[in-house]
C-alpha cells in the first residue's frame, strides 16, 4: 500500500514571465482571507492569526504563500481558491519543497 505524503505548495510572487506580482502585500492578503480555515474550525479571534495551512513567507527574497495540502482535506473550495488564485495570476508554484533559487523579479517597465 502506498501512503500519500502531505505536501506543501509554494505560490511565489513571480509571474511565469518573471515579473514581481503586485501589490507587494498580496501574500498577507491571501493568507488573511484563508485565516478562518484551520484545525478545529474558526473560533472567536481566530481571524487575528494566519491559518497554519496557508502562511505568508518568503523564499530567496521573493514573497510567497505556503499552502499545506491539509487545507484541501479540510475545505476543498478554500484549496481551489488558492490554486486558482495562482493560476489566474500566472504565478509560479513549487510543490513539496521551496524552489532552490527562483529567477529574480524583472524590472517594471513603464
C-alpha positions in Angstrom: 0.0 0.0 0.0 1.4 3.4 -1.0 0.8 6.2 1.5 0.2 9.7 0.4 2.7 12.1 1.9 1.1 15.5 2.6 2.9 18.2 0.7 3.1 22.0 0.6 2.6 24.2 -2.4 4.7 27.3 -2.6 2.9 30.1 -4.5 5.6 32.6 -5.5 5.1 36.3 -6.0 6.6 35.9 -9.5 4.7 35.5 -12.7 5.7 32.9 -15.3 7.4 35.7 -17.2 9.5 36.6 -14.1 7.7 39.8 -13.2 7.1 40.6 -9.5 3.5 40.3 -8.6 1.8 43.3 -7.2 0.6 44.6 -4.7 3.5 43.9 -2.5 1.3 42.7 0.4 -0.5 40.1 -1.8 0.8 37.2 0.3 -0.6 38.7 3.6 -3.9 39.4 1.9 -4.3 35.9 0.5 -3.3 34.3 3.8 -5.7 36.7 5.7 -8.6 35.5 3.6 -7.7 31.9 4.4 -7.3 32.6 8.2 -10.7 31.1 9.1 -9.7 27.7 7.7 -7.8 26.0 10.5 -7.8 22.8 12.6 -10.9 22.8 14.8 -12.6 25.5 12.6 -12.9 29.2 13.0 -13.2 30.4 16.6 -13.7 33.9 18.1 -10.5 35.9 17.4 -9.0 33.3 15.0 -9.2 35.9 12.2 -6.3 37.6 14.1 -3.8 34.9 13.1 -3.0 33.1 9.9 -4.1 29.6 9.4 -1.3 27.0 9.8 -2.4 25.7 6.4 -1.8 29.0 4.5 1.1 31.1 5.7 2.8 34.1 4.1 6.6 33.8 3.8 9.5 34.4 1.5 11.9 32.2 -0.4 15.2 33.7 -1.5 13.8 37.2 -1.1 10.6 36.5 -3.0 7.3 36.8 -1.3 5.3 33.6 -1.3 2.4 31.8 0.4 2.9 28.3 1.6 -0.3 26.3 1.3 -0.5 22.9 3.1 -2.5 20.1 1.5 -4.3 19.7 4.8 -6.3 22.7 3.6 -7.7 20.6 0.8 -8.7 17.8 3.1 -10.5 20.4 5.4 -12.1 22.6 2.8 -11.7 21.8 -0.9 -13.2 25.1 -2.0 -10.6 27.1 0.0 -7.8 24.9 -1.6 -9.3 25.6 -5.0 -9.4 29.3 -4.3 -5.7 29.4 -3.5 -4.7 27.2 -6.5 -7.0 29.3 -8.9 -5.5 32.5 -7.5 -2.1 31.3 -8.5 -3.3 30.1 -11.9 -5.4 33.2 -12.7 -2.5 35.5 -11.9 0.0 33.3 -13.7 2.2 32.9 -10.6 5.0 30.4 -10.3 4.4 27.4 -8.0 6.5 24.7 -6.5 5.2 21.5 -5.0 6.8 19.8 -2.0 9.9 21.9 -1.4 10.7 25.5 -1.9 12.3 26.3 -5.2 16.1 26.4 -4.9 16.6 29.8 -6.5 13.7 31.5 -8.3 14.6 33.9 -11.1 14.9 37.4 -9.8 11.9 39.7 -10.4 12.1 41.5 -13.8 12.3 45.3 -13.7 9.0 47.0 -14.1 8.6 48.7 -17.4 6.6 51.9 -17.8 
